[in-house]
Amino acid sequence: MKQFRWLIIVVFVAACARKKGTVVFQSDFGVKDGAVSAMKGVAMETSPNLHLYDLTHEIPSYNIWEAAYRLQQTAPYWPKGTVFVSVVDPGVGTSRRSVVMLSKSGHYFVTPDNGTLTLVAESLGIEAVREIDEAVNRRKQSLQSYTFHGRDVYAYTAARLAAGVISFKEVGKKLPDSVVRIPYQHAILQGDSITGTIPVLDIQYGNIWTNIPDSMVRALSVTPGQTLHIQILKSGIPVFNGSMPFVHTFGDVPEGRPLAYVNSLMNFSIAYNMGNFADSFHIKAGPEYKVVIRLNHDLKDFKD
């Protein structure tokens, strides 16, 4: 009897220690209806032991670029083996490919191959890409559904992969190690200026976040307290042209005044202290924006 009790304890401990897969969902669905819940239901039906989390479901409608950025912003902080589902899919039901990308960091990304993988492919590297075989990896009795691949293909495939029901090889055929990429202005340091883009806004406060790393700012010999001249262009047309101090934090300038700083992701950023910079100049985010910063130069020296 004693040995039997020990056997039960060992089995219980082993069951508790069994690896539970993790799936992180992102979409432009919002949470006003049941779409997100339906995706999670499909995942739970595959395996009730899965850990399911949300990255965000507030991506602006059809904004593939922002979906790409949010994956890059978030994925590195999740453990190896995490499966991300990203569904911003204006081409749903068309010939665009459905893929799973395994990054060199060991993360999986289940998504349409429409540019969503632009930034994680670049920053995390591509280990392999496979096209989802919908003959196998598609929710049963959904073949006549053409407009909800997030539920019928991506959540289903991601859950099976995370739960170990299928291996990565069983996702589908191997593709070349490349994905569809959205062209954008990479951060570059040239002489006495740095050029970058606005990948995303700090939406709640209207701060401008760029893709210019703090290492480039230091390489330009910028120190706190110095004045920077900044130009922001949208599709080549200036939307802001002005100067502001480079400081540590918002309270280093009076309320309502502009400032340049390094944000929590260690990238160059622009804000108003207790104000909304983006709204003030009707600035949004995306690859069509370009930001140019200079130190100790007159504003008239800026060139597109």
NUKOL-309377 format. One record per residue: x, y, z of N, C-alpha, C in turn. Coordinates in pm, whole numbers, plus 50000, padded with zeros to 5 digits. Example, Ala and Ser with C-alpha at 12.3 -4.5 7.8 and 13.67 -1.06 7.14 Angstrom:
BEGIN
513194943150780512304955050780513204967050780/512854977550708513674989450714512905000350787/
END
This chain:
BEGIN
500834987950000500005000050000500875012550000/501945012250085502845023750092503505026249957/503945015449892504575016949761503575022349658/502325018149670501295022849579501065037949595/501065042549722500885056849748502045064849688/503255059449703504415066249647504325066949494/503785056149434503635055849289502665066849243/501565068249319500585078749287501225092449297/502035094649401502685107649420503645110449305/504415100349266505375102149156504665105549026/503565098348999502785101048877502205115048881/501705119348997501115132649011502175143348989/503335141849050504405151549035504855152348889/504965140748826505375140448685504355147548598/503075145548629502035152148551502085167248570/502325171648692502405186048720503615192248653/504695184248643505935189448586505955188848434/504935182148377504885180748233504875194448167/505665195948066505775208847998504445212847938/504005224947971502775230447914503175241247815/502675240247694503025249947592502375263447618/502985273747559502495287447575502185293247438/500975299147426500555305847303500205320247338/500755329547262500505343847282499795349147157/498635355547178497795359947067497905374947044/497935378746916497875392746876496935393946755/496165404746751495275406846636494835421346629/494075424446525493415437446514491915435846536/491515425246607490095422146625489405431046728/490175436346824489525442446939488885431747026/488225436147133487605426347224486115429247244/485525435847145484105439147155483205427347122/483765417347051482945405747015483655392947059/483255381747001483765368847047484925363246967/485545371146878486575365746790487785360546867/488275368546961489445364347040489115352047123/487945352147184487525340747265487415328047181/486955329447057486845317846968488215311846940/489215320346915490575315146892491085307647014/490845313147132491315306547254490545293547278/489265293447242488495281247256489035270047170/489425273347047490025263346958491315258047019/492115267147076493375262847138493125253847258/492155257447342491865249547461491295235847424/490515235247317489975222347273491105213047230/492155218947174493315210947135494045205547257/494215214147357494885209847481494495219247594/493765214447694493355223047806494515226947897/495685221147875496835224347959497665235947906/497295241147792498065252147735497935264847819/499005272847820498965286147877498675295847764/497575303347775497175312647670497235326947722/497905335547645498065349547685497775358647566/497545371347596497335381347493498525390847487/498995393447366499945404347346499135417247335/498315418347233497335429047220496335425147111/495135430447125494135429047018493675442746972/494505452847001494175466646967495065472146855/495665463446775496365468146656495365475646568/495685487646519494745494446431494375485546312/493135486246269492635477446163493555477246042/493935465446001494735462845880496185467845889/496635472146007497955478346019499025467546041/499475461745932500475451045937501775455945998/502145468345967503405473746019503405473946172/502315478646234502275479146379502295465046439/501645455646372501705441846418503145436846418/503885440346314505295436446305506085442346420/505805455046451506555461546559506225455346694/504955452946721504585447646853505185433746877/505325425846772506005413046789507455415146827/508125424246757509525426846788509695432446929/508775441046969508845447347100508705437147213/507925426647188507515417747296508215404147297/508415398247180508875384247173510145381447251/511155390147249512405386747319512255384447469/511165389347527510965387947672510245374947709/509845367147609509155354547635510125342847623/509865331947696510805320547693510895314047556/512025307847532512215299647412511095289347403/510575287247283509505277547262508115283747263/507995296547303506695303347300506195304147155/504905301847137504285302547005503425315146998/503745323846905502985336146884502025334446766/500795338846787499815339246679499535353946650/499825358546529499555372446492498625372646372/497435378446392496425378646287496015392946257/496755399146168496355411846105496415408545957/495255405745901495205397945777494205403745676/494485415645621493535421245524493385412645399/494325403445374494235394545259493655380945291/492935379745402492405366845442491605360345329/491845347645307491125340145205491715341245066/492745349545049493385350844919494595341644911/495425343544810496545334344787497755337144876/497695347144962498835349445051499095336945135/500365334345166500735321945234500475322845384/500175311645444500095310345589501325302545634/502075308145728503375302245762503575301545912/504565293445948505135293546082506625296046066/507115306646128508545309546126509145306046261/510205298346260510995295646380512185305046377/512315313346479513425322746485514655316046545/515795322146524517035316846582517025317646734/516125325846788515975326746933515105315546989/514495307446900513685296246946512215299346964/511745310746911510335314246917509645310446786/508365307046796507565303646678506555314846651/506355318046524505415328446485504475322746379/503185322446412502155316846324501335328546270/501365330446139500805342746084500705342045933/499905350645872500025352145727501375358345692/501945354145581503235359645538502965372145455/502645383045525502225395345458503025407545502/504155405245567504965416145621504995416345772/504115408745836504065408245982505395403846043/506145395845970507395390346024508615398945992/508405410545932509505419145889510545421245998/510125425446116511075429946218511625418546302/510805408446335511355397246412512295388846326/512035388146196512955381046108514315387846108/514285400946114515525408746112516245408346246/515505410446355516145411746486516445398346552/515585388446533515795375346596516425365146503/516345367646372516915358346274515955347046240/516095341846120515235330946073515995317646082/515465308546161515995294946165515385286646054/514055287746036513365280345930511965285945915/511395283845796510025288045767509295276345703/508075273645749507265262945690505875268445657/505355263845544504005267645503503005258345569/501955263945627500965255845696500195247345595/500215234345616499475224945532498045224345584/497135231445519495765232345569494985219345551/495515210045473494855196945461494945189345593/495945192845673496165186145801495945195645918/496505207545905496495217146016495435228045995/494215223446000493075232445991491935226546071/491235235046142490115230446224489105222746140/488695211446193487765202846121486455210246089/485885207145976484605212645930484655227845910/485845233045872485955247445849486355250845706/486325240945617486805243145481485965253345405/484715255045444483875264745374483925278645438/484795280245539484975293145604486215299845545/486035311545485487135318145414487635330845482/486985335245589487305348345644487745348345790/488005336645848488455336345988489565326046003/490645328145931491795319045942492475320246078/492265331346147492805332546283492305321446373/491045318046360490445307146436490725293646373/490475292646242490425279646176491795274046140/492785282846120494115278346079495195282046182/495285294846218496415299346299496315294946445/495175297146509495035292746648495115277446657/494505270746560494505256046559495935250646543/496655255946446498025251246422498935254746540/498815266946591499655271346703499445262646825/498195259446855497895251146972498465237146956/498325231346839498865218046815500385217946826/501005228546778502465229546786502915231446931/502255240447003502635243247142502405231247233/501345223647205501005212047289501805199647253/502555200247145503335188647104502535178447025/501315182146982500515173046900501195171046764/501795181946713502605181046591503975187046618/504945182646542506275188646547506335200146447/507385207846453507545218746357507575213346214/508205201946194508265196146060506885192446008/505975189146099504635185146059503705196946031/504215209146047503425220946010503115220745862/504115217345782503965217245637505315218045570/505305220145441506555219745364507485231245403/508785228245397509805238245427509905248045312/509995260845347510145271545249511545277345257/511955285245160513235292445172513235300945299/514415303445352514535311045477514355325945452/513175329545408512865343645382511375345645401/510995358045429509585361545446509335374845375/508055378045355507695390945297508085401945395/508775412145343509235422945430508735436445382/508395444845477507965458445449509215467345446/509475474545338510645483345335510465495145430/511545499045497511475510445589512865516445607/512925528145666514185535145689514895529345812/515965522145788516775517445900517495529345964/517825527846090518575538446157520005538646105/520455550546062521825551846012522455564646067/523735563746096524525575146141525455579146028/525285591245979526125596345871526635610045909/527935610945930528545623645966527965629146094/527305640846084526785647546203525275646146216/524675636146153523235634346163522875619546173/521715617046232521165603446241519795603546177/519525593446095518225592246029517585579046069/516295579546097515555567446131514105568946093/513255560546150511825561046122511045560846253/509715561546243508825560646359508105547246351/508605537046418507955524046408506625523446480/506475531646586505245531146665505185543546752/503995546946797503815557546896503645551547035/504035559047135503625555947271502195561047282/501245552547243499895556747208499195564347321/499335559647443498605565647554498955580347573/500225583847546500685597247575501055605447451/501095599047335501405606247213502885609247195/503735601447261505175603147243505615596547114/506645602047051507185596746926508335587446957/508165574746925509245564946943509905562246808/511205563246802511925560446679512655547046689/513255543146579514085531046578515565534346591/515885546446635517275550646653517755546246790/518735537346798519195532346928520025542747003/520035541747134520795551247215522285550847183/522775539447131524195538447096524555548346985/523625550646891523875560346785523855574646840/522965576946936522905590146999524225593047070/524745583147141526035584847208527155586847106/527075579646994528115580846891528125594846830/526995601846835526925615546787527425625346893/527865619947006528385627847119527325636947179/526095632047182525015639447246525035636547395/524965646847476524915645247620523695652647675/523165648147790521995654747848522195669647866/521195677247829521255691747840521525698647708/522075691347611522345697447482521055698547399/521085707947305519925710147218520085702547088/519025695847049519005688646922518045695546826/518395695246701517505699746595516905687346529/515605687346515514895675346471513945678646357/513965670146256513015671346146512305658046130/510985658746112510175646846086509475648845952/509605638945865508975639645733508055627745714/506945630145644506045619345604506025618945452/506475607645397506565606045252507315617745188/508375622245257509225632945205508765646945237/507595648645296507055661945327507265664845476/507945676045510508175679245651506865681445727/506755675245844505605677345931506025683446064/507335683246092507875690046211509315694046182/509675705946225511025710946208511305720146326/512085715646422512295723646541513425718546627/513595724546743514685720846833514145718446973/514875710947050514485707647187515695701947262/515665702247395516785696747471516725681547479/517905675547486518005661147511518185659347661/517235652347727517225651247873516985636747914/517065634448045516845620848097515365617148100/514525626748145513125623348167512225635548151/510935633548152509955643848118510035655948211/510205653348341510205664248438511435673148432/512375669948341513565678448326513285691048247/512065692048189511665704248118510345709048178/510005721748163508725726648216507545719748149/506425719648216505205713748161504835720548029/504495712247929504105717347799505255719947704/506485717147747507645719647663508105706447597/508715707347477509185695247409510515690347467/510755677647449511995671647496512345659547410/513625656447404514105644047342514715635647454/514505622547447514955613647553515135599547497/515655590547578515775576447542514685568747616/513845561347541512705554647604513105541447670/512115534247719512375521847794512945510747708/512815512047575513415502247484514795506747437/515295517547500516605523147471516695528447328/515605534747284515555541347154515235556147171/515735564247080515535578647082514055581847066/513555591347146512135594647145511925609547165/510715614047133510365628247140509025629447210/508855639747293507605641247366507395655747407/506185658647453505895670447533505755665847677/506285673647772506025670547911504565673947942/503795663947976502375665348008501585670247886/501975665447767501255669147646501365658147542/500645659647432500605649447329501295654747204/502545650647183503335655547071502745650746938/502375638246931501855632546805500595639946759/499655642246849498435649146812498705663546772/499665669946838499955684046811500405686146667/501095676146609501615677746474501025667446376/499945660846419499245651146335500215640346283/501035635446373502035625346338501525611646381/501685601946294501365588146328502645579946319/502545567246293503715558546283503645550446156/504775545846109504805537345991506055539645909/506285530845812507515531545733507595543845643/506485551245628506525563245544507135575245616/507405573745745507985584845822509515584045827/510135595745830511575596745847511875607245951/512805604146040513235613446145514725616146126/515085628946128516485632946116516845641246238/517925637746307518365645546423519795650346402/520025662646447521365668546439521675676346564/522955678146589523425685646704524215697746655/523875709546710524635721846682524615725746536/523435724946474523285729546337522025738046326/522025747746238520835756046218519755747946149/518505751346175517385744046117517415744645965/517925755545907517945756745762518875746545697/519735740145778520655730345721519995717045692/518765714945742518115702045718517795700245572/518035688245523517695684845386516985671445387/516065669645292515355656845280516335646345231/
END
